[in-house]
Amino acid sequence: MDWTEVRHRTVALFAQRGTGINGRSGLPDVLTEAQVRQAEEQFGVTFPDDYRQYLLHVSAGGKVRTLRFDGSRWDWDGAAPWENGKLHVPFPDHDTALAASDYLCDREPNREDFASEAAYQADYDAWDEAVGAAEDARTTGAVFLLEHGCGFSTLLVVTGPMRGRMWWDGRAACDRLSPLLNDDHEAATFEEWYLDWLAHEESRTTSDSSRDPARTPICDRWVGRKSPIQRA
């Protein structure tokens, strides 16, 4: 992959739109190899190679959250304090992690089972903390790479068997996380996801008649939306 060419295409898209992408006014600079390694060392991971190449040759942000150093540590713009603290912990099997979370949710304490309000509150607080930890455990090893609002996010897995693959966090609507699928019905890589998005956006700014308006971009292929793959 010629990532320098990808940068030229991305810069051209930003320029054509005038105000940038997703409301951003410009394309952030690339990072150096030393900067990328410093971020990786902080998080205890090695970024998937295609995302590393994006950071080194295209941008530290752009379509995705910007990875930057604030003077004391590296993090992605807008990231909550809890989001990226466990990138070194492998991304879990989705069904197993969901079952563990559901198991705890189903065991919410009932006030009627306690002799006092204080005893109930103490047990409820412990239960609530455990449920929150179980939910956080569902996204360990994954970067919240793009925030869509209303609780929806696009994830890049950086640790574990699904390393390098893109996932959709749809818990706000269906309580599930879903892989974003490529044309081979497999979880898409960052490179596949980004290039597919870039080509789709480029086609919207031109009179390119080769674009298939019925084709669903990879970034929209998640549970709950109809796509060519889901209809197959």
Phi, psi and chi 1 to 4 in degrees:
 res  aa     phi    psi   chi1   chi2   chi3   chi4
   1 MET       -  129.5  173.1   55.0   57.1      -
   2 ASP   -89.5   92.7 -175.7   -9.8      -      -
   3 TRP   -71.2  -21.2  -72.7   99.6      -      -
   4 THR   -66.2  -39.7  -59.6      -      -      -
   5 GLU   -64.2  -39.4  178.7 -170.2    2.9      -
   6 VAL   -61.3  -38.6  175.5      -      -      -
   7 ARG   -63.2  -44.7  174.5  173.1  171.0   80.0
   8 HIS   -58.4  -42.4  -67.8  -31.1      -      -
   9 ARG   -66.2  -40.1  -68.5  170.6   58.3 -170.6
  10 THR   -67.0  -43.1  -57.0      -      -      -
  11 VAL   -60.7  -41.9  169.0      -      -      -
  12 ALA   -63.6  -39.2      -      -      -      -
  13 LEU   -65.6  -43.4 -178.5   62.3      -      -
  14 PHE   -58.8  -46.5  -95.5   68.8      -      -
  15 ALA   -64.0  -39.0      -      -      -      -
  16 GLN   -66.2  -34.8 -159.8  160.9   25.8      -
  17 ARG   -79.6  -21.1  -69.5 -172.1  168.7 -174.1
  18 GLY    82.1  -54.4      -      -      -      -
  19 THR   -97.9    6.0   56.8      -      -      -
  20 GLY    91.9 -162.6      -      -      -      -
  21 ILE  -113.1  136.1  -63.3  175.5      -      -
  22 ASN    56.0   36.1  -64.5  -23.3      -      -
  23 GLY    83.7   -2.8      -      -      -      -
  24 ARG   -80.5  144.4  -58.7  179.8 -179.7   91.0
  25 SER   -88.5  -10.0   59.1      -      -      -
  26 GLY  -164.2  166.9      -      -      -      -
  27 LEU   -89.6  119.4 -173.8   66.5      -      -
  28 PRO   -59.6  151.4  -23.8   34.7      -      -
  29 ASP   -63.9  162.7  -69.4  -23.6      -      -
  30 VAL   -75.5  167.3  -60.9      -      -      -
  31 LEU  -101.9  160.1  -59.9 -179.8      -      -
  32 THR   -87.3  164.5   65.8      -      -      -
  33 GLU   -58.5  -40.9  176.4   66.4   29.4      -
  34 ALA   -63.1  -39.1      -      -      -      -
  35 GLN   -67.8  -42.6  -71.7  173.1  -40.2      -
  36 VAL   -62.6  -43.5  172.4      -      -      -
  37 ARG   -64.5  -36.8  -72.7 -174.8  178.7  179.3
  38 GLN   -63.0  -42.8 -174.6 -178.5   44.7      -
  39 ALA   -64.4  -43.3      -      -      -      -
  40 GLU   -62.0  -41.9  -69.6  174.6  -33.0      -
  41 GLU   -63.6  -39.2  -70.8  173.1    3.8      -
  42 GLN   -62.4  -44.0  175.4 -168.1  -61.0      -
  43 PHE   -84.8  -11.9  -67.8  112.2      -      -
  44 GLY    75.2   31.2      -      -      -      -
  45 VAL  -139.3  169.4  -58.7      -      -      -
  46 THR  -116.8  121.0  -61.2      -      -      -
  47 PHE   -62.6  147.2  -62.6  140.8      -      -
  48 PRO   -52.0  143.7  -26.9   36.3      -      -
  49 ASP   -59.4  -38.3 -173.5   62.9      -      -
  50 ASP   -68.0  -36.1   48.5    4.1      -      -
  51 TYR   -69.6  -36.8  179.9   57.3      -      -
  52 ARG   -59.7  -44.9  -74.8 -173.8  106.1 -100.6
  53 GLN   -65.0  -35.3  -64.7  -55.2  -47.3      -
  54 TYR   -61.8  -47.1  179.7   87.5      -      -
  55 LEU   -62.6  -36.9  -66.2  171.9      -      -
  56 LEU   -80.8  -28.7  -67.9  168.5      -      -
  57 HIS  -125.0  -15.8  -59.6  -70.3      -      -
  58 VAL  -111.1  -62.3  179.9      -      -      -
  59 SER  -174.1  156.2  173.9      -      -      -
  60 ALA   -80.4   -6.4      -      -      -      -
  61 GLY  -152.2 -114.4      -      -      -      -
  62 GLY    85.5 -114.6      -      -      -      -
  63 LYS   -62.7  -32.7  164.4   64.9  174.6  172.1
  64 VAL  -107.3  170.8  -61.8      -      -      -
  65 ARG   -57.7  141.9  -79.3  176.4  164.7  177.2
  66 THR   -80.1  130.2  -59.8      -      -      -
  67 LEU   -89.9  119.3  176.4   61.3      -      -
  68 ARG  -143.5  162.7   68.7  172.8   79.5 -111.8
  69 PHE  -103.3  124.4 -173.7   70.6      -      -
  70 ASP   -95.0   10.9   66.3    3.7      -      -
  71 GLY   106.6  -19.3      -      -      -      -
  72 SER  -130.6  -29.9   60.3      -      -      -
  73 ARG  -156.8  163.1   68.5 -173.3  -52.5  -84.7
  74 TRP   -92.3  144.2  -72.5   90.0      -      -
  75 ASP  -168.4  168.7 -146.0  -21.7      -      -
  76 TRP   -91.3  140.3  -72.3  -94.9      -      -
  77 ASP   -52.2  133.6  -78.1   -6.4      -      -
  78 GLY    79.0    1.3      -      -      -      -
  79 ALA   -70.9  135.5      -      -      -      -
  80 ALA   -71.9  153.7      -      -      -      -
  81 PRO   -55.3  -29.8  -25.6   35.1      -      -
  82 TRP   -88.3  -10.2   52.3  -92.2      -      -
  83 GLU   -67.0  -44.0  -78.0 -177.0    8.6      -
  84 ASN  -117.9   20.1  -59.6  -49.8      -      -
  85 GLY   -78.5  -14.4      -      -      -      -
  86 LYS  -127.0   42.2  -65.8 -175.1  177.1  179.8
  87 LEU   -66.2  -22.9  -67.2 -174.8      -      -
  88 HIS   -78.2  -12.9   61.8  -73.0      -      -
  89 VAL   -87.2  127.6  179.1      -      -      -
  90 PRO   -55.7  138.7  -26.2   35.3      -      -
  91 PHE   -60.6  128.0 -173.6   71.4      -      -
  92 PRO   -81.5  165.6   33.1  -37.4      -      -
  93 ASP   -62.1  128.0  172.6   76.0      -      -
  94 HIS   -61.2  -49.3  173.2  -92.3      -      -
  95 ASP   -64.4  -37.8  -68.2  -27.3      -      -
  96 THR   -65.8  -44.6  -59.2      -      -      -
  97 ALA   -67.4  -37.7      -      -      -      -
  98 LEU   -65.3  -41.3  175.6   57.6      -      -
  99 ALA   -63.1  -39.1      -      -      -      -
 100 ALA   -65.4  -40.3      -      -      -      -
 101 SER   -66.7  -44.1  179.7      -      -      -
 102 ASP   -62.8  -38.2  -74.7  -13.6      -      -
 103 TYR   -58.2  -44.6  176.2   85.1      -      -
 104 LEU   -70.8  -40.6  -72.6  171.9      -      -
 105 CYS   -60.4  -34.8  -73.4      -      -      -
 106 ASP   -74.0   -7.8  -69.7  -18.3      -      -
 107 ARG  -111.1   34.5  -79.8  152.2 -178.9   76.2
 108 GLU   -62.0  131.3  179.2  177.9   -7.4      -
 109 PRO   -62.5  145.4  -21.5   33.1      -      -
 110 ASN  -104.3  133.0  -65.8  -46.2      -      -
 111 ARG   -57.5  -34.2  174.7   63.4 -176.9   87.5
 112 GLU   -64.4  -18.4  -64.1   79.2    7.6      -
 113 ASP   -87.3    1.3  -62.7  -28.4      -      -
 114 PHE  -120.7  144.1  -64.7   83.8      -      -
 115 ALA   -75.7  -23.0      -      -      -      -
 116 SER  -141.4  159.6   68.3      -      -      -
 117 GLU   -64.4  -37.6 -177.9   64.7   27.8      -
 118 ALA   -64.0  -42.4      -      -      -      -
 119 ALA   -65.9  -41.8      -      -      -      -
 120 TYR   -62.1  -45.9  163.4   71.0      -      -
 121 GLN   -63.3  -39.2 -167.3   60.5   52.7      -
 122 ALA   -63.8  -43.2      -      -      -      -
 123 ASP   -69.1  -38.5 -155.9   61.9      -      -
 124 TYR   -64.4  -43.5 -179.1   89.0      -      -
 125 ASP   -61.2  -40.0  -69.9  -15.5      -      -
 126 ALA   -66.8  -40.9      -      -      -      -
 127 TRP   -63.7  -45.1  168.6   83.1      -      -
 128 ASP   -62.1  -39.4 -172.1   54.9      -      -
 129 GLU   -65.3  -40.1 -176.6  176.8   -9.1      -
 130 ALA   -66.8  -40.0      -      -      -      -
 131 VAL   -63.7  -42.9  168.3      -      -      -
 132 GLY   -62.0  -40.3      -      -      -      -
 133 ALA   -65.6  -38.3      -      -      -      -
 134 ALA   -66.1  -37.4      -      -      -      -
 135 GLU   -68.5  -42.5  -84.3  -59.9  -61.5      -
 136 ASP   -61.6  -34.9  -69.0  -13.6      -      -
 137 ALA   -66.1  -18.4      -      -      -      -
 138 ARG   -72.9  -17.2  -65.5  176.6   64.8 -172.4
 139 THR  -122.8   17.1   55.6      -      -      -
 140 THR   -60.4  149.5   57.8      -      -      -
 141 GLY    76.8    8.5      -      -      -      -
 142 ALA  -131.3  138.2      -      -      -      -
 143 VAL   -88.6  132.2  176.6      -      -      -
 144 PHE   -77.1   87.7  -75.1   72.1      -      -
 145 LEU   -80.6  -25.9 -156.6   57.3      -      -
 146 LEU  -147.7  124.3 -177.1   58.9      -      -
 147 GLU   -98.8  128.2  174.0   61.8   46.9      -
 148 HIS  -104.1   -5.2  -58.6  -85.9      -      -
 149 GLY    88.7  162.2      -      -      -      -
 150 CYS    59.1   23.5  -60.3      -      -      -
 151 GLY    89.0    2.6      -      -      -      -
 152 PHE   -97.8  141.3  -62.1  105.1      -      -
 153 SER  -146.5  156.8  -59.2      -      -      -
 154 THR  -104.5  131.4  -64.9      -      -      -
 155 LEU  -111.9  147.6  -49.8  178.9      -      -
 156 LEU  -116.5  117.8  169.6   61.8      -      -
 157 VAL   -78.9  128.2  179.7      -      -      -
 158 VAL  -116.4   -6.6  -62.9      -      -      -
 159 THR  -143.7  140.0  -46.6      -      -      -
 160 GLY   104.7 -178.2      -      -      -      -
 161 PRO   -59.1  -28.5  -25.2   35.2      -      -
 162 MET   -92.9   15.6  -67.2  -60.9  -63.9      -
 163 ARG   -52.3  134.1 -178.9  178.2 -178.7  -86.8
 164 GLY    89.4   -0.9      -      -      -      -
 165 ARG  -104.3  152.5  -56.0  -64.0  172.5  166.5
 166 MET   -98.1  135.0  -55.3  -63.9  -66.8      -
 167 TRP  -128.4  156.1  -80.3   64.3      -      -
 168 TRP  -108.7  127.1  170.6 -100.7      -      -
 169 ASP   -93.9   98.6 -175.6   -9.2      -      -
 170 GLY  -107.3   23.0      -      -      -      -
 171 ARG   -60.9  -25.1  -71.9  177.5  -69.3  178.4
 172 ALA   -64.9  -22.7      -      -      -      -
 173 ALA  -114.1  -39.9      -      -      -      -
 174 CYS  -130.4    4.8   62.2      -      -      -
 175 ASP    66.0   15.3 -157.9   32.3      -      -
 176 ARG  -120.2  154.6  -67.1 -168.3   65.4   84.1
 177 LEU  -107.6  140.3  -71.6   91.3      -      -
 178 SER  -134.7  139.1  -53.6      -      -      -
 179 PRO   -67.5  143.8   24.8  -33.5      -      -
 180 LEU   -87.3  121.4  -67.8  169.9      -      -
 181 LEU   -95.0  140.4  -57.5  178.6      -      -
 182 ASN   -86.2 -173.2   60.0   22.5      -      -
 183 ASP   -70.5  -12.7  -67.9  -21.8      -      -
 184 ASP   -95.5   13.1  -66.4  -35.0      -      -
 185 HIS    66.4   24.8  -61.3 -149.5      -      -
 186 GLU  -115.5  158.7  -63.2  176.8  -12.4      -
 187 ALA   -59.7  128.2      -      -      -      -
 188 ALA   -73.7  146.8      -      -      -      -
 189 THR   -79.6  168.2   63.7      -      -      -
 190 PHE   -59.2  -43.5  173.6   82.2      -      -
 191 GLU   -59.5  -47.2  177.5 -178.9  -39.5      -
 192 GLU   -62.3  -44.7  -68.6  170.5  -29.5      -
 193 TRP   -62.3  -47.3  172.8   82.8      -      -
 194 TYR   -70.5  -45.4 -175.2   78.0      -      -
 195 LEU   -65.6  -35.3  -66.9 -178.9      -      -
 196 ASP   -65.2  -43.7 -175.8   76.8      -      -
 197 TRP   -62.9  -44.7  170.5   82.9      -      -
 198 LEU   -61.5  -45.9 -178.7   59.5      -      -
 199 ALA   -63.3  -39.3      -      -      -      -
 200 HIS   -63.7  -43.9  179.8   76.5      -      -
 201 GLU   -68.9  -38.4  -66.6  -58.1  -52.7      -
 202 GLU   -61.4  -40.8  -71.9  171.8  -28.5      -
 203 SER   -67.1  -24.8   69.9      -      -      -
 204 ARG   -77.1  -18.0  -65.8  175.3   61.6 -175.0
 205 THR  -100.3    3.3   62.6      -      -      -
 206 THR  -129.2  177.9   67.6      -      -      -
 207 SER   -96.4   30.3   57.5      -      -      -
 208 ASP   -61.4  111.5 -177.5    6.3      -      -
 209 SER   -83.0   -6.0   59.9      -      -      -
 210 SER   -80.9  -13.4   64.4      -      -      -
 211 ARG   -69.1  132.4  179.8  169.9   70.7   94.7
 212 ASP   -89.6  107.8  179.0    3.9      -      -
 213 PRO   -65.5  -18.0   24.8  -34.7      -      -
 214 ALA   -87.0  -11.7      -      -      -      -
 215 ARG   -77.5  130.5 -179.2 -178.6 -178.8  -85.8
 216 THR   -88.1  124.5  -57.2      -      -      -
 217 PRO   -61.4  153.9  -20.4   32.1      -      -
 218 ILE   -54.6  -38.3  -70.3  174.1      -      -
 219 CYS   -64.0  -14.7   59.0      -      -      -
 220 ASP  -109.4    7.3  -73.2  -23.2      -      -
 221 ARG   -91.2   78.5  -65.3  178.9 -172.5  171.7
 222 TRP  -134.5  162.4   47.7  -86.5      -      -
 223 VAL   -56.5  131.6  171.5      -      -      -
 224 GLY   107.6  -15.3      -      -      -      -
 225 ARG  -116.9  142.1  -69.8 -166.5  176.6 -172.5
 226 LYS   -78.8  136.1  -67.3 -179.0  178.7 -179.6
 227 SER  -144.4  165.3   72.5      -      -      -
 228 PRO   -54.7  -35.7  -26.1   35.7      -      -
 229 ILE   -72.0  -43.0  -70.3  177.1      -      -
 230 GLN   -69.3  -26.4  -69.1  169.1  -28.3      -
 231 ARG   -82.1  -17.4  -70.6 -164.1  -62.0  -95.4
 232 ALA   -66.6      -      -      -      -      -
